[in-house]
Amino acid sequence: MKTAEEVKDIVEHLLEGSDLFFVDIHMGKNNVIELFIDSPQGVDISTCSRISRELEARLDREKEDFELTVSSAGIGYPFKVPGQYLKNIGKKVSVKLVDASRLEGILQSYTPTEIVLACEEKRPIEGKKKKELVKVEKRIPLEQVKEIKDIVSF
């Protein structure tokens, strides 16, 4: 059976020239391959089916049988690649930091070294007894980020 890296290389070749991008791959016991892809507009079932067929044609089922699942890295899937961060700029996200604290806010920007998050914090306001919610921008180095997920409101 091919390694995860070999399958990833095949998938990235299949996705060249499209707005689709590779997110993650899990290779499990009994030759179970789970592939996750995404695009700025999201991924529909017909796209997943097409990629599955194209990938299956490049893997040798005669040599070794396998189970293949191609899915979108959908709602609630942790961000793994730059394309996911870029896709979610301007959207609400949940950020879990390495110190176990959590933040929620609007993802303002992404670079390979940091994100900028617009969030609300309760802060003391001069002349007022109670703390009030104030909008703040937080620059967070990616090395402090353990996990980021999108938040969808219904």
Secondary structure in CASP SS format (residue, H / E / C, confidence):
PFRMAT SS
TARGET T0000
AUTHOR 0000-0000-0000
METHOD secondary structure of the structure
MODEL  1
M C 1.00
K C 1.00
T C 1.00
A H 1.00
E H 1.00
E H 1.00
V H 1.00
K H 1.00
D H 1.00
I H 1.00
V H 1.00
E H 1.00
H H 1.00
L H 1.00
L H 1.00
E C 1.00
G C 1.00
S C 1.00
D C 1.00
L C 1.00
F E 1.00
F E 1.00
V E 1.00
D E 1.00
I E 1.00
H E 1.00
M E 1.00
G E 1.00
K H 1.00
N H 1.00
N H 1.00
V E 1.00
I E 1.00
E E 1.00
L E 1.00
F E 1.00
I E 1.00
D E 1.00
S C 1.00
P C 1.00
Q C 1.00
G C 1.00
V C 1.00
D C 1.00
I H 1.00
S H 1.00
T H 1.00
C H 1.00
S H 1.00
R H 1.00
I H 1.00
S H 1.00
R H 1.00
E H 1.00
L H 1.00
E H 1.00
A H 1.00
R H 1.00
L C 1.00
D C 1.00
R C 1.00
E C 1.00
K C 1.00
E C 1.00
D C 1.00
F C 1.00
E E 1.00
L E 1.00
T E 1.00
V E 1.00
S E 1.00
S E 1.00
A C 1.00
G C 1.00
I C 1.00
G C 1.00
Y C 1.00
P C 1.00
F C 1.00
K C 1.00
V C 1.00
P H 1.00
G H 1.00
Q H 1.00
Y H 1.00
L H 1.00
K H 1.00
N C 1.00
I C 1.00
G C 1.00
K C 1.00
K E 1.00
V E 1.00
S E 1.00
V E 1.00
K E 1.00
L E 1.00
V C 1.00
D C 1.00
A C 1.00
S C 1.00
R E 1.00
L E 1.00
E E 1.00
G E 1.00
I E 1.00
L E 1.00
Q E 1.00
S E 1.00
Y E 1.00
T C 1.00
P C 1.00
T C 1.00
E E 1.00
I E 1.00
V E 1.00
L E 1.00
A E 1.00
C E 1.00
E E 1.00
E E 1.00
K E 1.00
R E 1.00
P E 1.00
I C 1.00
E C 1.00
G C 1.00
K C 1.00
K C 1.00
K C 1.00
K E 1.00
E E 1.00
L E 1.00
V E 1.00
K E 1.00
V E 1.00
E E 1.00
K E 1.00
R E 1.00
I E 1.00
P E 1.00
L H 1.00
E H 1.00
Q H 1.00
V E 1.00
K E 1.00
E E 1.00
I E 1.00
K E 1.00
D E 1.00
I C 1.00
V C 1.00
S C 1.00
F C 1.00
END
